[in-house]
Amino acid sequence: MKSQWKSIRRKRLERSPGIQQMERGLLFFCCILLIGTVGYELIGGFSYTEALYMTIITIFSVGYGDTGIDTNYERFFTMGLILSGTTIGLYIAGGFIRIIAEGEINRAVGNLMKSRNIENLKDHTIICGYGRIGRIIAQELNEEGFPFVIVDSDEERIAMASDSGYLTVRGSAEEESVLIDAGIKRAQALITVLPIDSINVFITLTARNLNRQIRIIARGEQPSTKKKLEQAGADEVVLPAAIGASRMAESILRPTIMELFGDSSRMTLLSNDLKVLGVELDELALNQGDDFVGHSIREFEQKSQANFIVLAIRRSDQSIVQHPAHDTILNEGDNLIILSNPANITPILSSHTRKRELA
């Protein structure tokens, strides 16, 4: 009970002073309404309905029409009621104006602080577009503690990004002034992920003209746009559709590798790094009748006469053996993940791969 009371009190304190002022004003207004109704009943001898009517037209200074106030007591009570009602009305109106003013002031202060925070940023990333892909990128960078600024022209998306605690600049990233406000001259990288290729090309061109050293990563919907983005100054072009198609194909061709690594982006990065070193990850399946079934990994390596490393084995029961020993026996239904140089694959191993793909 005590904790609930503290919670209610804390929420009350968090409310705007303008709202609190209006709440107090409405409470005072109800008290004046009650006092006026009871007073007219007792002093003037009015009925309840007449007393309530008299109180309301007095507070709002409407006038009495043919209703008369006969005694001095009634006149003094009415004057007090008019003064009290007018004061309360002004108090409530002041609270309403205060709410509006506080909102504008808070917004202005918030924008000023946001601008100063962006001005203090250095070596940050500018994300142009806070759509589905932009939100994922922002979340990843935020989890890693990497500074970034969101640029978007849509008010709702900017509000969504601000609610998430991200620094934002509202406006079109095609305009130089918007990118300058986002700190492009101090930024380390710019990512443009808008769904329209022509806009991404223009943003890339504008960003490159403003900062020759910045790293630009651009999204492309059509493969034909890749060359245009690179000509505009993009250091890297990402084709989400091509990546998705490649991910699906890898799930068919190398299901064990995809299951082991899970994240397709990690798999892509690892594959690219390995290709630079001249090696690749591959997957071999041992089917019924294979010569390697029943033999150890050492015998497998000797018989195939190939230079490769067995990184893991997925057994037929879906269990995975990582870093298997050389004396590990290979069974039917095993899937081997190997690291090898494609140029040095022997005919035995390549025919085994074809057999796996045709099975």
N, C-alpha and C positions, 0 to 999 in steps of 0.2 A: 504494500500500500504506500509506504514511504517512497519507494523508488518510482512508483507511478506518479505521485505528486511532484517529485523532482523533475520527472520527464515533462509533465504538463507545464510546470513553471518555466523550464528551459525553453520549451516551444513558444511560450508566451513572450519571453524576453527576446526571442529571435524575430518576432513580428515587427513590422515597420512601425516607427513612432507615429507616423500619420494614421495608420490603421488603428493603433491604440487610442489615438486622440478621437477618431470617429466613433469608436466603441464607447468611450467615456461620454461623448456628446450625446449619443443615442440613449444611453442609460439616464443621463440628466434630463433629456427630453421626456422620457417616459415618466420620470418622477414629477416633472412640472405638469404633465398631462394629468397625472393622478391627483396632484395637489389642487390643480385648478378645478377639476371635476368635483372633488369633495368640498372645496371651498365654496363654490357656487351653490351646491346643494345646501350647505349649512348657513351661509350668509344670506343668499338671495332667495332661498326657498324654492329653487328650481328642481325639476325632476332630474333623474339621472341622464336621460337623453338630452334634455335642454342644457344641463350643466356641461356635458361633454361637448355639445355644439358651441356653447359660449366659450369654452376653453380653447377650442381649435380656432375659431374665427378671431379670438383675441390674440393668440400666439402668432398667427400668420397675418395679423393686421388687416383683415378683410373688412371689418366694420359690422355694426350691429343691426342695421336696417330699422325695423320697428320695435326692436327689443330694447327696453330701457333699463338703465341702472339708476336706481332711485336713491339709495342711501350713500353716505360718505364712506362707510365701511366697504361697500361694493366697489365704489370708485377707486379707493386706495388699493384694494385687492386686485382690481383690474389693471391699474398702472404697474403694480409689482409683477403681475403676470406678463404684461407686455414687455417690460424690461428683461425679465428672466428668459422669456421665449426668444426674444431677439438676440440676446447674448448667446444662448445655446445654439441658435441657428448659425450665427457667425462662427462659433467654435467648431461646429460640424463642417461648415464650408471650408474653414481653415485647414481642417484635417484632410479634406479631399484634395485641396490645392497642394498640401504638403506631400501627399502621396505622389501626385504627378511630378512635382518638383524633385522629390527624392529619386524617382525613377530616371528622370533626365540627368540629374547630377551623377547618380551611380553609373549610368551608361557612359557619360562623358569621362568620368574618372577611370572606369574600366578600360575604355578605349585608349586613354592616355597611358595607363600602366602597361597595357598590352603593347603599345607602340614603343615604350621605353624598353620593355623586355626584349622585343625584336631587335631594337637598336643595339642591345648589349650582346646579341648572339653573334657567334663567329664559328666558321667551319660547320655550319648546320646544313640541313637538307630542306629544300623547298618541294612540297608535294602539290602539284597542280591537278586539282580534281579530287573531291572527297566523295566519290561514288563507292561502289562495292570494292574495287581494287584499292582505291585510295585509303579506305578505312582499314583494310588488312595491313597495308604498308605502315600506316600510322600506328597501329596497334603493335606491330613488330618492333618498330623503332622505339616506341615508348617503353616497351618491356625491356629493351636493351639500354635504356637511358640515353638514347642518342637524340640531340636537339633537332627540332624540325618545325616548319611553319606550313600551315594549310592555306592554300589559295583556291578560292571558289567564288563564283558569281552568284550562286544560289543562296538565298537568305536562310532557308531551312537547314541546308547542309552545314552552313557556317555556324548556325546556332547549335546544331548537333555536335559539331567538333568542339565548340566552346564549352558545351556542357560536359564533354569528356576531359576538359582541362587542357586542351591543345591551344597553342598560339595560332591565330587565324588572321588572314587579310581578305576582306571581301572585295571582289572585283575580278575582271577578266585577266587571266595570266597572259593574254596576247598584248596587253598594254604595258609599255615600259615602266610607267609610273607605279603600277601595281607590283611588278617584280622588284622594283627598287625599294618600295615599302616593305617587301618581304625580306630585304637584305641580300639581294642576289650578288652584290659586289663583295660580300663577305662570306657567301655560302660556299660549301664544299661540293655539293651536288644538287641537281634538280631532277625531279622525276615528274614527267607529264603522262597522266594516265586517263585522259579524256577519251570518250568512245568514238570521237570523230577524228579521223586521221589528218585531215587538212588543218584542223586546229592544233594538233600536236606538232605538225610540221612548222606552223607559224610560231608557236611558243618556243620550239627548239631554236629557230632562227633568231628570234628576239633575244632569248637568253644567251645565245652564243655571242651576239653582238655586244651585250652588256658585260659579259665576263668571259674572256677567252680561255681562262684556266679551269672553269667549272666543269665538273663531270656531269654529263646529261644522259639520262636513261629515259627512253621514250617508248610508249606503247604503240603498237601498230595492229590494226584489225586485218588489213589485207597484206599478203606477202609482198605485193608490188610496191607497197609504201616504204618498205625497209630501206631501199636505196635512196629514196627522197629524204627520209629522216637522217640518214647518214650524211648526205650531201648538205643538209641544213645545219649539221654540226653535232648530231647525236653520237655519243661514244658507244652506246649500246642500245639495240632495238630489241624489244621483247614482244613476241607474237603470242598472246594468250591462247588463241585458237590452235596454233601449231603445237604449243606446249601441251595443251589438253589432249590433242590427238596423239602426240608422242607418248604421253602418259598412259593412254588406253592401249596403244600398241605394245608398250613395255609390259603392261599387265598380262598381255597374252604371250609375248615372246619370253619374258623373264619374270614370271610371277614370284619366284622365290626371292629374287633380288628386291623387287618392289615391296614384298612383305617384310623383308629384313630391314630395309631402310625407311619404309613407310612414306616419309615426306618426299614428294616428287621433286621439290625445289632442291632439297639436299642431294638427292640422287643426281640431278642435272649438274649441280656444281661439282660434285665428286667426279662424275664422268668426264667433265671438261678438264678438270685438273689432271686426271689420269692420262687423258689423251695427249696433253702437253708433254707428259713424261714418256709417251710412246707405249702405254699399256692400256688395257681395257678390262672391264668386268664382264664376265660371260657366265651363262648358266648351262650346265649339262645335265641331262636326265638319263638315268640308267634304266633301260627298259628290259623286258624279258628277252633273254638270248644274248645280251651284251657280254662280250668277252671279259669285261672288267668286273662283273658281278661275282662276289665271293673272294675277291682279291683285296689286298691292302692298298692303301693310298701309295705306298712306296712302289709296289708292283705296278700300279696304274701309271705312275710317272715314268718308270723304267720302260714299260712296254710301249707307251705312246711316244717316247723319246722327244718330249716337248718340255720347254721351260715354262712352267706355270706354278702357281701356288694355290692350293685348295684352302680357301678362307673359311668355308662353312659347308655343312651338309644338312639338308632337310630330309628327314626320314619319311617313310611312307605313312607313319602315324602323325605327321605334321610337327614332330619335335625337331628342334634345330640344334645341331652340334657345332659350336663355334671353335675355331682354331683346333681342328681335329689332329690327333697324333698320326705319325706316318704309318703306324701299325693298325690304324682303324680299318675295319673290314667294310667294304662297300656292298650294299644290298640292293636287290631289285626294287625299283621305285624311288631310289635316292635321287635327290637333286643336288648337284655340286655347284657351288659358286666359286669360280676360279678367277685369278688375276693373271693375265698373260699378255704377251706381245703378239698381236694378230699376224704380224709378218713371219713369226717363227712357229706358227701352228703346223704340226705335221699332218700328213695325209690321213693317218689313223684317227687323229683327233677331229679333223675337219669332217671326215666321213661319219664319225660318231655324232657330230653336231647336226649334219643333214638328216641323219636317221632320227634324231630327236625332233627336229622340226617337222618331219613328215609323219611322225607317229600321231 
